[in-house]
Amino acid sequence: MAKVTSKLQLTVPKAIAEQYKIRPGDELDWLPAGETIRVVKRSRSASRRVDAATLQQRLGLFEQATARQEKRNAAFRKKHALGAEPSNRGWTREDLYGRGLPR
């Protein structure tokens, strides 16, 4: 009998894993079937096709995020270039030291 951990994980019993050739890294689909749950091992070829499409999408999103971050970095460098005037926040560092203390 398998128990659900606090992380909602299950251990596949060794006899079941050996019988159905379930190995570490294999993907299992959990399918509702009325009052029961079917666990189906996903085929490697289907898993690879999904992973390949997902990989291309993820790489595209990564490239977009990298471009956005580079744009932010360039704006920051331009704003904080050496010799630039410090921004006026309406307070000084010294003002912070006395804040919250009784006067």
MOPAC internal coordinates of N, CA, C and O (Angstrom, degrees):
PM7 1SCF
backbone

  N    0.0000 0     0.00 0     0.00 0    0    0    0
  C    1.4469 1     0.00 0     0.00 0    1    0    0
  C    1.5236 1   108.84 1     0.00 0    2    1    0
  O    1.2310 1   120.21 1   -44.90 1    3    2    1
  N    1.3214 1   117.20 1   135.10 1    3    2    1
  C    1.4572 1   122.66 1   178.59 1    5    3    2
  C    1.5160 1   109.69 1   -98.40 1    6    5    3
  O    1.2310 1   120.60 1   -36.82 1    7    6    5
  N    1.3256 1   116.46 1   143.18 1    7    6    5
  C    1.4644 1   121.93 1   176.36 1    9    7    6
  C    1.5148 1   108.83 1  -110.53 1   10    9    7
  O    1.2310 1   120.84 1   -33.80 1   11   10    9
  N    1.3125 1   116.01 1   146.20 1   11   10    9
  C    1.4639 1   122.04 1   176.41 1   13   11   10
  C    1.5176 1   108.01 1   -82.59 1   14   13   11
  O    1.2310 1   120.25 1   -50.44 1   15   14   13
  N    1.3375 1   117.14 1   129.56 1   15   14   13
  C    1.4652 1   121.29 1   179.25 1   17   15   14
  C    1.5206 1   110.13 1   -81.52 1   18   17   15
  O    1.2310 1   120.51 1    -4.74 1   19   18   17
  N    1.3280 1   116.63 1   175.26 1   19   18   17
  C    1.4642 1   121.24 1   178.42 1   21   19   18
  C    1.5236 1   111.57 1   -64.37 1   22   21   19
  O    1.2310 1   120.18 1   160.32 1   23   22   21
  N    1.3315 1   117.27 1   -19.68 1   23   22   21
  C    1.4678 1   121.69 1   177.20 1   25   23   22
  C    1.5297 1   111.87 1   -94.47 1   26   25   23
  O    1.2310 1   121.04 1  -166.50 1   27   26   25
  N    1.3392 1   115.62 1    13.50 1   27   26   25
  C    1.4641 1   122.66 1  -179.54 1   29   27   26
  C    1.5234 1   112.11 1    61.44 1   30   29   27
  O    1.2310 1   120.38 1  -144.01 1   31   30   29
  N    1.3266 1   116.88 1    35.99 1   31   30   29
  C    1.4607 1   121.82 1   178.50 1   33   31   30
  C    1.5196 1   109.69 1  -106.07 1   34   33   31
  O    1.2310 1   121.36 1   -28.16 1   35   34   33
  N    1.3279 1   115.00 1   151.84 1   35   34   33
  C    1.4608 1   121.97 1   177.25 1   37   35   34
  C    1.5185 1   109.11 1  -124.72 1   38   37   35
  O    1.2310 1   121.08 1   -29.53 1   39   38   37
  N    1.3293 1   115.54 1   150.47 1   39   38   37
  C    1.4543 1   121.01 1   172.54 1   41   39   38
  C    1.5221 1   107.67 1  -102.54 1   42   41   39
  O    1.2310 1   120.87 1   -50.73 1   43   42   41
  N    1.3239 1   115.95 1   129.27 1   43   42   41
  C    1.4617 1   120.11 1   177.76 1   45   43   42
  C    1.5263 1   107.52 1   -76.47 1   46   45   43
  O    1.2310 1   120.30 1   -53.39 1   47   46   45
  N    1.3205 1   117.04 1   126.61 1   47   46   45
  C    1.4714 1   118.22 1   178.00 1   49   47   46
  C    1.5320 1   111.12 1   -57.26 1   50   49   47
  O    1.2310 1   120.90 1   -38.75 1   51   50   49
  N    1.3250 1   115.88 1   141.25 1   51   50   49
  C    1.4591 1   121.80 1  -174.91 1   53   51   50
  C    1.5290 1   112.27 1   -55.79 1   54   53   51
  O    1.2310 1   119.81 1   137.74 1   55   54   53
  N    1.3216 1   117.96 1   -42.26 1   55   54   53
  C    1.4696 1   121.00 1  -178.89 1   57   55   54
  C    1.5381 1   110.67 1   -61.98 1   58   57   55
  O    1.2310 1   120.44 1   139.06 1   59   58   57
  N    1.3216 1   116.76 1   -40.94 1   59   58   57
  C    1.4751 1   120.94 1   179.20 1   61   59   58
  C    1.5285 1   109.69 1   -68.09 1   62   61   59
  O    1.2310 1   120.44 1   135.83 1   63   62   61
  N    1.3338 1   116.75 1   -44.17 1   63   62   61
  C    1.4615 1   120.49 1  -179.63 1   65   63   62
  C    1.5235 1   110.91 1   -60.73 1   66   65   63
  O    1.2310 1   120.24 1   137.52 1   67   66   65
  N    1.3172 1   117.15 1   -42.48 1   67   66   65
  C    1.4682 1   120.30 1   179.50 1   69   67   66
  C    1.5251 1   111.24 1   -68.38 1   70   69   67
  O    1.2310 1   120.26 1   137.45 1   71   70   69
  N    1.3351 1   117.12 1   -42.55 1   71   70   69
  C    1.4655 1   120.58 1  -178.44 1   73   71   70
  C    1.5245 1   111.71 1   -62.22 1   74   73   71
  O    1.2310 1   120.45 1   140.02 1   75   74   73
  N    1.3325 1   116.74 1   -39.98 1   75   74   73
  C    1.4696 1   120.24 1  -176.58 1   77   75   74
  C    1.5271 1   112.64 1  -102.52 1   78   77   75
  O    1.2310 1   120.61 1  -169.34 1   79   78   77
  N    1.3328 1   116.45 1    10.66 1   79   78   77
  C    1.4683 1   122.82 1   176.70 1   81   79   78
  C    1.5369 1   111.90 1    54.29 1   82   81   79
  O    1.2310 1   121.00 1  -133.00 1   83   82   81
  N    1.3179 1   115.70 1    47.00 1   83   82   81
  C    1.4638 1   121.65 1   176.96 1   85   83   82
  C    1.5184 1   107.70 1   -88.04 1   86   85   83
  O    1.2310 1   120.74 1   -54.24 1   87   86   85
  N    1.3145 1   116.20 1   125.76 1   87   86   85
  C    1.4589 1   122.98 1  -177.45 1   89   87   86
  C    1.5263 1   110.27 1  -121.38 1   90   89   87
  O    1.2310 1   119.77 1   -19.84 1   91   90   89
  N    1.3397 1   118.05 1   160.16 1   91   90   89
  C    1.4692 1   120.17 1   175.50 1   93   91   90
  C    1.5327 1   110.28 1   -55.51 1   94   93   91
  O    1.2310 1   120.73 1   -45.86 1   95   94   93
  N    1.3151 1   116.21 1   134.14 1   95   94   93
  C    1.4616 1   121.47 1  -179.54 1   97   95   94
  C    1.5179 1   113.33 1    95.98 1   98   97   95
  O    1.2310 1   119.94 1   164.10 1   99   98   97
  N    1.3393 1   117.72 1   -15.90 1   99   98   97
  C    1.4631 1   120.04 1   176.97 1  101   99   98
  C    1.5257 1   109.23 1   -65.41 1  102  101   99
  O    1.2310 1   120.87 1   -29.99 1  103  102  101
  N    1.3237 1   115.94 1   150.01 1  103  102  101
  C    1.4590 1   121.08 1   178.51 1  105  103  102
  C    1.5165 1   109.59 1  -104.17 1  106  105  103
  O    1.2310 1   121.32 1   -45.14 1  107  106  105
  N    1.3262 1   115.09 1   134.86 1  107  106  105
  C    1.4552 1   121.66 1   179.41 1  109  107  106
  C    1.5194 1   108.65 1  -118.34 1  110  109  107
  O    1.2310 1   120.27 1   -45.53 1  111  110  109
  N    1.3244 1   117.08 1   134.47 1  111  110  109
  C    1.4606 1   122.02 1   175.36 1  113  111  110
  C    1.5146 1   108.82 1   -96.46 1  114  113  111
  O    1.2310 1   120.52 1   -42.09 1  115  114  113
  N    1.3212 1   116.62 1   137.91 1  115  114  113
  C    1.4599 1   123.37 1   178.37 1  117  115  114
  C    1.5193 1   106.87 1  -106.70 1  118  117  115
  O    1.2310 1   120.68 1   -63.93 1  119  118  117
  N    1.3177 1   116.30 1   116.07 1  119  118  117
  C    1.4600 1   121.59 1  -174.84 1  121  119  118
  C    1.5237 1   110.55 1  -117.81 1  122  121  119
  O    1.2310 1   120.02 1   -54.52 1  123  122  121
  N    1.3551 1   117.57 1   125.48 1  123  122  121
  C    1.4646 1   118.94 1   176.21 1  125  123  122
  C    1.5215 1   109.73 1   -69.03 1  126  125  123
  O    1.2310 1   121.08 1   -42.61 1  127  126  125
  N    1.3201 1   115.53 1   137.39 1  127  126  125
  C    1.4580 1   121.29 1   179.87 1  129  127  126
  C    1.5260 1   108.31 1  -139.67 1  130  129  127
  O    1.2310 1   120.53 1  -105.41 1  131  130  129
  N    1.3221 1   116.60 1    74.59 1  131  130  129
  C    1.4580 1   120.63 1  -177.70 1  133  131  130
  C    1.5127 1   110.71 1    68.16 1  134  133  131
  O    1.2310 1   120.62 1    59.30 1  135  134  133
  N    1.3124 1   116.43 1  -120.70 1  135  134  133
  C    1.4639 1   121.71 1  -179.59 1  137  135  134
  C    1.5269 1   112.35 1   -87.89 1  138  137  135
  O    1.2310 1   120.01 1  -177.43 1  139  138  137
  N    1.3250 1   117.59 1     2.57 1  139  138  137
  C    1.4650 1   121.30 1  -178.76 1  141  139  138
  C    1.5278 1   109.71 1  -122.91 1  142  141  139
  O    1.2310 1   121.65 1    -5.65 1  143  142  141
  N    1.3111 1   114.45 1   174.35 1  143  142  141
  C    1.4635 1   121.90 1   176.77 1  145  143  142
  C    1.5125 1   107.61 1  -126.49 1  146  145  143
  O    1.2310 1   120.76 1   -50.82 1  147  146  145
  N    1.3390 1   116.16 1   129.18 1  147  146  145
  C    1.4707 1   120.60 1   175.60 1  149  147  146
  C    1.5151 1   108.13 1   -96.75 1  150  149  147
  O    1.2310 1   120.98 1   -45.01 1  151  150  149
  N    1.3212 1   115.73 1   134.99 1  151  150  149
  C    1.4626 1   121.88 1   175.17 1  153  151  150
  C    1.5153 1   106.35 1  -110.18 1  154  153  151
  O    1.2310 1   120.65 1   -60.01 1  155  154  153
  N    1.3451 1   116.37 1   119.99 1  155  154  153
  C    1.4620 1   121.51 1  -175.25 1  157  155  154
  C    1.5190 1   108.72 1  -122.02 1  158  157  155
  O    1.2310 1   120.52 1   -51.86 1  159  158  157
  N    1.3162 1   116.61 1   128.14 1  159  158  157
  C    1.4635 1   121.40 1   176.82 1  161  159  158
  C    1.5180 1   108.21 1   -72.66 1  162  161  159
  O    1.2310 1   120.99 1   -52.23 1  163  162  161
  N    1.3093 1   115.71 1   127.77 1  163  162  161
  C    1.4625 1   121.06 1   179.11 1  165  163  162
  C    1.5223 1   108.76 1   -78.62 1  166  165  163
  O    1.2310 1   120.75 1   -41.57 1  167  166  165
  N    1.3231 1   116.18 1   138.43 1  167  166  165
  C    1.4685 1   119.32 1  -179.91 1  169  167  166
  C    1.5221 1   109.93 1   -69.41 1  170  169  167
  O    1.2310 1   120.63 1   -30.74 1  171  170  169
  N    1.3086 1   116.40 1   149.26 1  171  170  169
  C    1.4708 1   120.63 1  -178.49 1  173  171  170
  C    1.5238 1   112.44 1   -62.25 1  174  173  171
  O    1.2310 1   119.92 1   140.36 1  175  174  173
  N    1.3417 1   117.75 1   -39.64 1  175  174  173
  C    1.4683 1   119.83 1  -177.60 1  177  175  174
  C    1.5209 1   110.72 1   -65.61 1  178  177  175
  O    1.2310 1   119.49 1   138.69 1  179  178  177
  N    1.3308 1   118.57 1   -41.31 1  179  178  177
  C    1.4642 1   121.57 1   177.95 1  181  179  178
  C    1.5172 1   110.08 1   -65.82 1  182  181  179
  O    1.2310 1   120.76 1   140.02 1  183  182  181
  N    1.3147 1   116.15 1   -39.98 1  183  182  181
  C    1.4509 1   121.01 1   179.95 1  185  183  182
  C    1.5301 1   110.73 1   -63.84 1  186  185  183
  O    1.2310 1   119.83 1   138.23 1  187  186  185
  N    1.3125 1   117.93 1   -41.77 1  187  186  185
  C    1.4662 1   121.68 1   179.90 1  189  187  186
  C    1.5182 1   111.39 1   -65.83 1  190  189  187
  O    1.2310 1   119.94 1   139.16 1  191  190  189
  N    1.3459 1   117.73 1   -40.84 1  191  190  189
  C    1.4685 1   119.93 1   179.47 1  193  191  190
  C    1.5194 1   110.58 1   -62.10 1  194  193  191
  O    1.2310 1   120.27 1   135.98 1  195  194  193
  N    1.3174 1   117.10 1   -44.02 1  195  194  193
  C    1.4566 1   120.92 1   178.97 1  197  195  194
  C    1.5173 1   110.06 1   -64.14 1  198  197  195
  O    1.2310 1   120.60 1   135.39 1  199  198  197
  N    1.3471 1   116.47 1   -44.61 1  199  198  197
  C    1.4548 1   120.15 1  -179.72 1  201  199  198
  C    1.5189 1   111.47 1   -62.80 1  202  201  199
  O    1.2310 1   119.73 1   140.03 1  203  202  201
  N    1.3320 1   118.13 1   -39.97 1  203  202  201
  C    1.4659 1   121.07 1  -179.09 1  205  203  202
  C    1.5210 1   110.37 1   -63.89 1  206  205  203
  O    1.2310 1   120.09 1   134.85 1  207  206  205
  N    1.3312 1   117.44 1   -45.15 1  207  206  205
  C    1.4616 1   120.08 1   179.17 1  209  207  206
  C    1.5202 1   109.89 1   -64.94 1  210  209  207
  O    1.2310 1   120.79 1   136.68 1  211  210  209
  N    1.2967 1   116.10 1   -43.32 1  211  210  209
  C    1.4497 1   120.05 1   179.79 1  213  211  210
  C    1.5188 1   110.55 1   -64.80 1  214  213  211
  O    1.2310 1   120.02 1   141.79 1  215  214  213
  N    1.3088 1   117.56 1   -38.21 1  215  214  213
  C    1.4533 1   121.36 1   179.29 1  217  215  214
  C    1.5266 1   110.52 1   -61.81 1  218  217  215
  O    1.2310 1   119.83 1   135.09 1  219  218  217
  N    1.3216 1   117.93 1   -44.91 1  219  218  217
  C    1.4647 1   120.91 1   178.93 1  221  219  218
  C    1.5214 1   110.81 1   -63.13 1  222  221  219
  O    1.2310 1   120.05 1   138.69 1  223  222  221
  N    1.3140 1   117.52 1   -41.31 1  223  222  221
  C    1.4624 1   120.89 1   178.16 1  225  223  222
  C    1.5193 1   110.47 1   -64.74 1  226  225  223
  O    1.2310 1   120.77 1   136.38 1  227  226  225
  N    1.3246 1   116.14 1   -43.62 1  227  226  225
  C    1.4560 1   120.07 1  -179.09 1  229  227  226
  C    1.5240 1   111.33 1   -65.12 1  230  229  227
  O    1.2310 1   120.28 1   140.58 1  231  230  229
  N    1.3301 1   117.06 1   -39.42 1  231  230  229
  C    1.4650 1   119.60 1   177.99 1  233  231  230
  C    1.5293 1   110.83 1   -64.74 1  234  233  231
  O    1.2310 1   120.41 1   140.59 1  235  234  233
  N    1.3260 1   116.82 1   -39.41 1  235  234  233
  C    1.4649 1   120.41 1   176.90 1  237  235  234
  C    1.5162 1   111.69 1   -62.43 1  238  237  235
  O    1.2310 1   120.25 1   135.40 1  239  238  237
  N    1.3292 1   117.13 1   -44.60 1  239  238  237
  C    1.4644 1   120.91 1   178.12 1  241  239  238
  C    1.5244 1   111.07 1   -64.13 1  242  241  239
  O    1.2310 1   120.51 1   141.85 1  243  242  241
  N    1.3291 1   116.63 1   -38.15 1  243  242  241
  C    1.4618 1   120.32 1   178.13 1  245  243  242
  C    1.5301 1   110.83 1   -63.28 1  246  245  243
  O    1.2310 1   120.40 1   136.98 1  247  246  245
  N    1.3261 1   116.84 1   -43.02 1  247  246  245
  C    1.4668 1   120.58 1   178.57 1  249  247  246
  C    1.5273 1   111.14 1   -62.35 1  250  249  247
  O    1.2310 1   120.20 1   138.93 1  251  250  249
  N    1.3257 1   117.22 1   -41.07 1  251  250  249
  C    1.4634 1   120.67 1   178.45 1  253  251  250
  C    1.5253 1   110.91 1   -64.52 1  254  253  251
  O    1.2310 1   120.42 1   136.61 1  255  254  253
  N    1.3166 1   116.81 1   -43.39 1  255  254  253
  C    1.4639 1   120.87 1   179.70 1  257  255  254
  C    1.5269 1   110.93 1   -65.14 1  258  257  255
  O    1.2310 1   120.47 1   141.19 1  259  258  257
  N    1.3194 1   116.70 1   -38.81 1  259  258  257
  C    1.4630 1   120.97 1   178.07 1  261  259  258
  C    1.5256 1   110.53 1   -62.96 1  262  261  259
  O    1.2310 1   120.27 1   137.31 1  263  262  261
  N    1.3218 1   117.09 1   -42.69 1  263  262  261
  C    1.4684 1   120.71 1   178.83 1  265  263  262
  C    1.5304 1   110.79 1   -63.88 1  266  265  263
  O    1.2310 1   120.10 1   138.03 1  267  266  265
  N    1.3451 1   117.40 1   -41.97 1  267  266  265
  C    1.4681 1   120.06 1   178.44 1  269  267  266
  C    1.5216 1   111.00 1   -63.23 1  270  269  267
  O    1.2310 1   120.41 1   137.90 1  271  270  269
  N    1.3328 1   116.82 1   -42.10 1  271  270  269
  C    1.4609 1   119.89 1  -179.20 1  273  271  270
  C    1.5255 1   110.87 1   -66.87 1  274  273  271
  O    1.2310 1   120.20 1   140.74 1  275  274  273
  N    1.3112 1   117.22 1   -39.26 1  275  274  273
  C    1.4703 1   120.37 1   178.27 1  277  275  274
  C    1.5244 1   110.41 1   -63.16 1  278  277  275
  O    1.2310 1   120.56 1   141.82 1  279  278  277
  N    1.3129 1   116.53 1   -38.18 1  279  278  277
  C    1.4704 1   120.62 1   177.39 1  281  279  278
  C    1.5325 1   110.64 1   -63.64 1  282  281  279
  O    1.2310 1   120.57 1   137.11 1  283  282  281
  N    1.3530 1   116.51 1   -42.89 1  283  282  281
  C    1.4704 1   120.53 1   177.29 1  285  283  282
  C    1.5256 1   110.93 1   -64.31 1  286  285  283
  O    1.2310 1   120.58 1   138.34 1  287  286  285
  N    1.3407 1   116.49 1   -41.66 1  287  286  285
  C    1.4632 1   119.81 1   179.29 1  289  287  286
  C    1.5186 1   111.60 1   -62.34 1  290  289  287
  O    1.2310 1   120.40 1   138.67 1  291  290  289
  N    1.3372 1   116.84 1   -41.33 1  291  290  289
  C    1.4674 1   120.65 1   179.34 1  293  291  290
  C    1.5228 1   110.43 1   -63.71 1  294  293  291
  O    1.2310 1   120.03 1   138.08 1  295  294  293
  N    1.3289 1   117.55 1   -41.92 1  295  294  293
  C    1.4657 1   120.92 1   178.78 1  297  295  294
  C    1.5226 1   110.47 1   -64.39 1  298  297  295
  O    1.2310 1   120.32 1   139.95 1  299  298  297
  N    1.3311 1   117.00 1   -40.05 1  299  298  297
  C    1.4664 1   121.14 1   178.94 1  301  299  298
  C    1.5286 1   110.42 1   -64.37 1  302  301  299
  O    1.2310 1   120.69 1   134.21 1  303  302  301
  N    1.3461 1   116.29 1   -45.79 1  303  302  301
  C    1.4746 1   119.53 1   179.57 1  305  303  302
  C    1.5188 1   110.94 1   -61.67 1  306  305  303
  O    1.2310 1   120.40 1   139.79 1  307  306  305
  N    1.3142 1   116.85 1   -40.21 1  307  306  305
  C    1.4664 1   120.63 1  -179.95 1  309  307  306
  C    1.5196 1   109.91 1   -65.17 1  310  309  307
  O    1.2310 1   120.12 1   137.16 1  311  310  309
  N    1.3197 1   117.37 1   -42.84 1  311  310  309
  C    1.4578 1   122.06 1  -177.94 1  313  311  310
  C    1.5244 1   111.71 1   -68.64 1  314  313  311
  O    1.2310 1   120.71 1   144.05 1  315  314  313
  N    1.3314 1   116.25 1   -35.95 1  315  314  313
  C    1.4591 1   120.47 1  -175.23 1  317  315  314
  C    1.5303 1   112.52 1  -108.26 1  318  317  315
  O    1.2310 1   120.16 1  -148.26 1  319  318  317
  N    1.3051 1   117.30 1    31.74 1  319  318  317
  C    1.4669 1   120.92 1   179.21 1  321  319  318
  C    1.5266 1   109.55 1   -63.74 1  322  321  319
  O    1.2310 1   121.16 1   -26.83 1  323  322  321
  N    1.3295 1   115.39 1   153.17 1  323  322  321
  C    1.4634 1   119.89 1   179.31 1  325  323  322
  C    1.5132 1   110.06 1   -57.91 1  326  325  323
  O    1.2310 1   120.71 1   -43.86 1  327  326  325
  N    1.3206 1   116.25 1   136.14 1  327  326  325
  C    1.4554 1   121.27 1   179.45 1  329  327  326
  C    1.5149 1   113.12 1    87.68 1  330  329  327
  O    1.2310 1   119.99 1   176.29 1  331  330  329
  N    1.3207 1   117.61 1    -3.71 1  331  330  329
  C    1.4600 1   119.12 1   179.46 1  333  331  330
  C    1.5201 1   109.02 1   -74.52 1  334  333  331
  O    1.2310 1   120.96 1   -29.93 1  335  334  333
  N    1.3012 1   115.77 1   150.07 1  335  334  333
  C    1.4540 1   121.54 1   178.67 1  337  335  334
  C    1.5349 1   109.48 1   -69.15 1  338  337  335
  O    1.2310 1   119.84 1   -45.03 1  339  338  337
  N    1.3252 1   117.91 1   134.97 1  339  338  337
  C    1.4673 1   119.05 1   176.14 1  341  339  338
  C    1.5244 1   109.92 1   -67.03 1  342  341  339
  O    1.2310 1   120.40 1   -32.69 1  343  342  341
  N    1.3058 1   116.85 1   147.31 1  343  342  341
  C    1.4589 1   120.03 1  -178.87 1  345  343  342
  C    1.5190 1   109.90 1   -71.73 1  346  345  343
  O    1.2310 1   120.50 1   -32.57 1  347  346  345
  N    1.3232 1   116.66 1   147.43 1  347  346  345
  C    1.4510 1   122.27 1   178.52 1  349  347  346
  C    1.5206 1   108.08 1   -92.50 1  350  349  347
  O    1.2310 1   120.94 1   -72.05 1  351  350  349
  N    1.3092 1   115.81 1   107.95 1  351  350  349
  C    1.4627 1   121.00 1  -178.01 1  353  351  350
  C    1.5189 1   112.38 1   -90.28 1  354  353  351
  O    1.2310 1   120.49 1   170.44 1  355  354  353
  N    1.3217 1   116.67 1    -9.56 1  355  354  353
  C    1.4542 1   119.68 1  -176.89 1  357  355  354
  C    1.5105 1   112.40 1    91.20 1  358  357  355
  O    1.2310 1   119.80 1  -176.53 1  359  358  357
  N    1.3486 1   117.99 1     3.47 1  359  358  357
  C    1.4451 1   122.50 1   177.28 1  361  359  358
  C    1.5188 1   108.60 1  -150.41 1  362  361  359
  O    1.2310 1   120.99 1   -20.23 1  363  362  361
  N    1.3023 1   115.71 1   159.77 1  363  362  361
  C    1.4579 1   121.01 1   177.29 1  365  363  362
  C    1.5179 1   109.10 1  -114.78 1  366  365  363
  O    1.2310 1   120.93 1   -12.05 1  367  366  365
  N    1.2903 1   115.82 1   167.95 1  367  366  365
  C    1.4588 1   120.81 1   178.12 1  369  367  366
  C    1.5230 1   110.84 1   -60.81 1  370  369  367
  O    1.2310 1   120.84 1   142.72 1  371  370  369
  N    1.3195 1   116.01 1   -37.28 1  371  370  369
  C    1.4601 1   120.56 1  -179.47 1  373  371  370
  C    1.5219 1   111.06 1   -64.10 1  374  373  371
  O    1.2310 1   120.26 1   145.84 1  375  374  373
  N    1.3433 1   117.11 1   -34.16 1  375  374  373
  C    1.4679 1   120.37 1   177.87 1  377  375  374
  C    1.5237 1   111.10 1   -59.52 1  378  377  375
  O    1.2310 1   119.69 1   148.28 1  379  378  377
  N    1.3057 1   118.20 1   -31.72 1  379  378  377
  C    1.4577 1   121.31 1  -177.22 1  381  379  378
  C    1.5199 1   112.95 1   -70.15 1  382  381  379
  O    1.2310 1   119.93 1   149.72 1  383  382  381
  N    1.3275 1   117.73 1   -30.28 1  383  382  381
  C    1.4568 1   120.63 1  -175.42 1  385  383  382
  C    1.5251 1   112.25 1   -67.90 1  386  385  383
  O    1.2310 1   119.74 1   150.87 1  387  386  385
  N    1.3186 1   118.11 1   -29.13 1  387  386  385
  C    1.4562 1   120.48 1  -178.19 1  389  387  386
  C    1.5143 1   113.04 1   -96.38 1  390  389  387
  O    1.2310 1   120.14 1   174.48 1  391  390  389
  N    1.3152 1   117.35 1    -5.52 1  391  390  389
  C    1.4612 1   121.29 1  -176.10 1  393  391  390
  C    1.5303 1   110.33 1   -65.82 1  394  393  391
  O    1.2310 1   120.70 1   -48.03 1  395  394  393
  N    1.3325 1   116.26 1   131.97 1  395  394  393
  C    1.4506 1   121.71 1   176.19 1  397  395  394
  C    1.5203 1   114.35 1    85.00 1  398  397  395
  O    1.2310 1   120.13 1   176.30 1  399  398  397
  N    1.3196 1   117.36 1    -3.70 1  399  398  397
  C    1.4576 1   120.02 1   178.75 1  401  399  398
  C    1.5137 1   109.48 1   -94.30 1  402  401  399
  O    1.2310 1   119.89 1   -31.93 1  403  402  401
  N    1.3391 1   117.81 1   148.07 1  403  402  401
  C    1.4582 1   119.62 1   178.00 1  405  403  402
  C    1.5216 1   109.79 1   -66.06 1  406  405  403
  O    1.2310 1   120.81 1   -34.58 1  407  406  405
  N    1.3064 1   116.06 1   145.42 1  407  406  405
  C    1.4778 1   120.31 1  -179.63 1  409  407  406
  C    1.4843 1   111.86 1  -102.93 1  410  409  407
  O    1.2310 1   120.10 1   180.00 1  411  410  409

